[in-house]
């Protein structure tokens, strides 16, 4: 059995973007992370040690997002996905979405989003 634990709409303030102003002023970024793995043993035994601790995952993502400045949210989403698979061996697959609000595109849009899905066997 495969199961999914989701973190939805995690919000971070960070300094990513192609423009110099974006990297100095910063902005709001949001992330959704779907983590695919078998947590049936954890559910049967109500045992946190047999599943993924989403508090640790949130803190890990926050560290990745604030560790370095990137030009592209595509890069950020890929790095988060790759590093989640490395840091948390229980994961079989991850799907990461990174959203950026207040994008300077010369018009009004809600946000721009990049999505990456990676499996451990890739």
C-alpha positions in Angstrom: 0.0 0.0 0.0 1.3 3.5 -0.9 0.1 6.5 1.1 0.6 10.2 0.8 1.3 12.9 3.4 0.8 16.4 2.1 2.1 19.7 3.3 -0.1 22.4 1.7 0.6 26.1 1.3 3.7 26.3 3.5 4.6 30.0 3.4 8.2 31.4 3.4 9.7 34.8 2.9 12.8 34.5 0.7 15.0 36.3 -1.8 14.7 34.5 -5.2 14.2 35.9 -8.6 15.8 36.9 -11.8 15.8 40.6 -11.0 18.2 42.3 -8.6 15.3 43.9 -6.8 13.7 40.5 -6.1 16.9 39.2 -4.6 17.3 42.2 -2.3 13.7 43.0 -1.3 12.5 39.4 -1.2 8.9 38.1 -1.4 6.4 35.5 -0.4 6.9 32.0 -1.6 4.6 29.0 -1.0 5.2 25.3 -1.3 3.1 22.2 -1.5 4.8 18.9 -1.0 3.3 15.5 -1.6 5.3 12.7 0.0 4.5 9.1 -1.2 5.5 6.2 1.0 4.0 3.3 3.0 2.9 4.5 6.4 0.6 1.6 7.2 2.8 0.3 10.0 2.8 3.8 11.6 -0.9 4.0 11.3 -1.5 0.6 12.8 0.7 1.3 15.8 0.1 5.1 16.1 3.9 5.4 16.0 5.6 8.7 14.8 8.9 6.9 14.4 7.5 4.8 11.6 6.3 7.7 9.4 7.6 11.1 8.3 7.7 13.9 10.8 6.2 16.8 8.9 7.6 19.3 11.4 11.1 18.1 10.4 10.1 18.3 6.7 8.8 21.9 7.0 12.0 23.0 8.8 14.1 21.2 6.2 12.3 23.0 3.3 12.6 26.3 5.1 16.4 25.7 5.4 16.7 24.9 1.7 14.6 27.9 0.7 16.6 30.3 2.8 20.1 28.7 2.3 20.8 30.3 -1.1 19.3 32.7 -3.6 18.1 31.3 -6.9 17.0 33.0 -10.1 14.3 30.3 -10.9 11.5 28.7 -8.9 12.1 25.8 -11.2 15.5 25.3 -9.7 14.2 25.8 -6.2 11.4 23.1 -6.7 14.0 20.7 -8.1 16.5 21.2 -5.3 13.7 20.7 -2.7 12.5 17.5 -4.4 16.1 16.0 -4.7 17.1 16.9 -1.2 13.9 15.5 0.4 14.6 12.1 -1.3 18.1 12.2 0.1 17.2 13.4 3.6 14.2 11.2 4.2 14.9 7.6 3.0 11.4 6.5 3.8 10.1 8.5 0.8 9.4 6.6 -2.5 8.3 9.7 -4.5 7.8 13.4 -4.0 5.8 16.1 -5.8 6.9 19.6 -5.0 5.1 22.8 -6.1 6.7 26.2 -5.4 4.6 29.3 -5.9 5.8 32.9 -6.1 3.5 35.8 -5.6 3.9 39.4 -6.7 5.7 38.4 -9.9 6.9 41.4 -11.9 5.4 40.5 -15.3 3.9 43.9 -16.3 0.4 42.8 -15.4 -1.7 41.3 -12.7 -1.5 37.6 -11.9 -2.0 35.7 -8.7 1.2 33.7 -8.7 3.6 31.6 -10.8 4.1 28.0 -10.0 6.7 25.4 -10.8 6.1 21.7 -10.2 8.5 18.8 -9.9 7.8 15.1 -9.4 10.7 12.7 -8.6 10.9 9.1 -7.6 13.6 7.4 -5.7 14.4 5.2 -8.7 15.1 8.1 -11.1 
